[in-house]
Amino acid sequence: MIIVAFALLHFGLKTQLSVPSSQGGIGLFLYLSGTTFFTIGLGDVVPLNAWGRVLIVADQNAEIIEPGD
């Protein structure tokens, strides 16, 4: 649920992303949120604006705040 919430926040705030090809939409934000939440962090999708970076930090720390969901 946390992954979806952060993906929707990124989507709603129109986080600018650096992506390898012409990808877009909510699926890309779900991918970004999922790889961040599970600390995979592949680096192929990167936020370019400050709010996007803030959300990434909050997304990564959400597992620490609410472990075991």
Secondary structure as GFF3:
##gff-version 3
##sequence-region A 1 69
A	DSSP	alpha_helix	2	12	.	.	.	ID=ss1
A	DSSP	beta_strand	17	18	.	.	.	ID=ss2
A	DSSP	alpha_helix	26	37	.	.	.	ID=ss3
A	DSSP	beta_strand	46	47	.	.	.	ID=ss4
A	DSSP	alpha_helix	50	65	.	.	.	ID=ss5
###
